[in-house]
Amino acid sequence: MTSHRHSSLLLALSLTLGAPAFTAFDGSRASASAPPVDGGLSVRRLVVAHDIADREPVGVGAPITTAQDRVYAFVEVRNASNDGRAVRIQFDGPGGRRVGNVTLEVPGAQRRFRTWGYTRYIETPGTWRATVIAEDGTVLASQEFEVR
């Protein structure tokens, strides 16, 4: 029997909602892209969290530790284009360590599309960054977070 250990595991769940509501979380919202790029994509919200419940991030602002099972990157994206677009979520840590590199599809003509991914491989304390990247390599949003 062969055992394969992947350098990262990032699962994504998606939900499309038509409502244009926007929710900020106590200053922990990431820098979002101002004008739409890559054919109409813009990130309205990027939040690093402990969990997702009722399709919203949970544990925002709480300390993240290396003992946690999962660290989530919750993303709310707007796609002004009629065509679907892809975004990539990745986590970068100390020493250039990269985990959780996954591509997610954002359907066309979405005013509010929420998706999230997680990684189980944040094992090093220090400053980490969750980043959302468009197909053409444009950084749409990023959020730094500390791991203890």
C-alpha positions in Angstrom: 0.0 0.0 0.0 1.4 3.4 -1.0 0.7 6.5 1.1 0.7 9.9 -0.5 1.0 13.0 1.6 0.0 16.1 -0.2 1.7 19.3 0.6 -1.6 21.0 1.0 -5.3 20.2 1.0 -7.7 22.9 0.1 -11.3 22.1 -0.4 -13.7 24.6 -1.7 -17.4 25.0 -1.3 -19.4 27.6 -3.2 -22.7 29.4 -2.9 -24.2 31.9 -5.2 -26.5 34.5 -3.9 -28.2 37.3 -5.7 -28.4 39.8 -2.8 -25.8 42.6 -3.0 -25.3 42.8 0.8 -21.8 43.5 2.1 -20.7 42.7 5.6 -17.5 43.9 7.2 -15.9 42.1 10.2 -14.3 44.3 12.8 -11.6 45.6 10.5 -10.4 42.1 9.6 -11.6 42.5 6.0 -8.7 42.3 3.6 -7.7 44.9 1.0 -10.1 44.3 -1.9 -9.5 45.1 -5.5 -10.9 48.5 -6.4 -11.9 48.3 -10.1 -12.8 45.0 -11.5 -9.9 43.3 -13.3 -9.5 40.2 -15.4 -12.7 40.6 -17.3 -14.8 41.9 -14.5 -13.6 40.1 -11.3 -13.3 42.0 -8.0 -13.0 40.7 -4.5 -15.4 42.4 -2.1 -14.2 40.5 1.0 -11.4 38.1 2.0 -11.4 36.9 5.5 -9.1 34.4 7.3 -11.2 32.4 9.8 -11.3 29.3 12.0 -14.4 27.9 10.5 -17.4 28.5 8.2 -21.0 28.3 9.6 -24.2 29.3 7.9 -22.0 30.3 4.9 -20.1 32.9 6.8 -16.7 33.0 8.4 -16.4 32.1 12.2 -13.6 33.0 14.6 -12.4 36.0 12.7 -9.7 37.8 14.6 -9.2 34.9 17.1 -5.6 33.7 17.3 -4.6 31.0 14.8 -2.3 28.3 16.1 -0.3 25.5 14.5 -2.5 23.1 16.5 -5.6 24.0 14.5 -7.0 21.4 12.2 -8.0 23.9 9.5 -7.5 27.5 8.5 -10.1 29.0 6.1 -9.9 31.7 3.5 -13.4 33.0 2.8 -13.9 35.0 -0.3 -16.7 37.1 -1.6 -16.3 37.9 -5.3 -18.1 39.9 -7.9 -18.0 38.9 -11.5 -19.3 41.6 -13.8 -18.5 39.6 -16.9 -21.1 37.3 -18.5 -18.4 34.6 -18.7 -17.1 32.5 -15.8 -13.7 33.3 -14.5 -11.3 31.4 -12.2 -9.6 32.6 -9.1 -6.8 30.9 -7.2 -6.5 30.9 -3.4 -3.1 30.2 -1.8 -1.5 30.5 1.6 2.1 31.7 1.9 4.1 31.4 5.1 7.6 31.9 6.6 10.5 30.8 4.5 8.5 30.8 1.3 6.3 27.9 2.3 3.2 27.7 0.1 0.2 25.5 0.9 -3.4 25.3 -0.3 -3.1 26.3 -4.0 -6.5 25.7 -5.6 -8.4 27.1 -8.5 -12.1 28.0 -8.1 -14.6 28.9 -10.8 -16.7 32.0 -10.4 -19.8 31.9 -12.6 -20.5 34.9 -14.9 -22.8 37.8 -14.0 -22.5 37.3 -10.2 -23.0 40.3 -8.0 -22.2 38.3 -4.9 -20.5 34.9 -5.1 -19.1 33.4 -1.9 -16.6 30.6 -1.8 -14.0 29.3 0.7 -11.2 26.9 0.9 -9.1 25.6 3.8 -5.7 24.1 4.4 -4.6 21.7 7.1 -0.9 22.4 6.6 -0.2 25.6 8.4 2.4 24.1 10.7 4.9 27.0 11.1 4.4 30.0 13.4 4.9 33.4 12.0 3.3 35.8 9.5 1.2 34.1 6.8 -0.7 35.6 3.9 -3.9 34.3 2.2 -4.0 35.6 -1.4 -6.7 35.5 -4.2 -5.3 35.6 -7.7 -7.0 36.0 -11.1 -6.3 33.7 -14.0 -3.9 36.2 -15.5 -1.8 36.4 -12.3 -3.3 39.6 -11.0 -3.5 39.7 -7.2 -7.2 40.5 -6.4 -6.8 40.6 -2.6 -4.6 39.4 0.2 -4.8 39.2 4.0 -1.9 38.8 6.4 -2.5 36.8 9.6 -0.3 35.6 12.5 0.1 32.0 13.4 1.3 31.1 17.0 
